[in-house]
Amino acid sequence: MQQFRTLFHPTDLSAASEVAFLHALKLAVMNKSSLTLLHVAGKHEHVHSNHFPSVRATLEGWGEIPSHSDKAAVLPWA
């Protein structure tokens, strides 16, 4: 299997882009690599950090980290 040290995921934060985010996060977990998200949008679109998908909630849902774990649990290999 190809090993990635870093993954880069551009997103427009639409519902359709959520599947791509899940794939990118799964690849990052499988390869123990970092994942960088970049929001791409129109020049007048306002985005708050809570619009981004929740890495922690997703990892908890997959059973990769325990619920209510410390922030360090998101990157146990770091």
N, C-alpha and C positions, 0 to 999 in steps of 0.2 A: 504494500500500500504506500502511496505517496505521502511523505511527511511534510507538513506545512508548519513553519514557525509563526507566521502571521497570516491572517485573513482580513481582507478589506471588503466591506459590504456597503455599497451605496444604496440608499433607500429613499423613497418619496413618502414613507410612512402610511401608505394606503393599505387598505385591507388586503389587496392583492399582493403586496410586497411582504406580508407577514410569512407566507410560505417560504419565500426566499431567505428571510431572516432565520427561520427555524432550520433550514438546511445549512446555512452558514454557521450557526451556533453548534449544530451537531458535528459538523466537520471540525470546528475548533475544539470541541470536547474530545472527539476521537483522536485528534492529533496533539492534544495538550498544547495548543497554540493560542496566541492572543487573537482577539477579534476586535476590529475597529469598525464602527458604524459611521457613515457620513450621510447627513440629510441633504438631499438635492430637491430643490423646489423652485417655484416662481419667486421673483425678487420681492414681492410684497407679502408673502406668506409668513405669518408669525408662528413659530413653533416653540413650545416649552419642553423642558427635559422629560416631563411626564408623558409626552406623546410618543416617546421611544418605547419599543417593546421591552418588557421586563426580563432581563437575563436571569435574575435571581428567581423569579416566580417560575420561569420555564424550567430552570435546572431543578428546582424543588419538585415541580410536577413530574419531571422525568425520573425522580429519585436519585439524581446525581449528587445533591447536597441535602442535608436535613432541613426541615422547616425551621424558620427563625434562627438560622445559623449565623455565625459571625461573617462580616464582609470578606474576610480572608478565605472563607470556604468556597467562594466563587472561583478562585484561582488556586486550588490546592497544590498545583505543581509549580507555582511561582516561588 
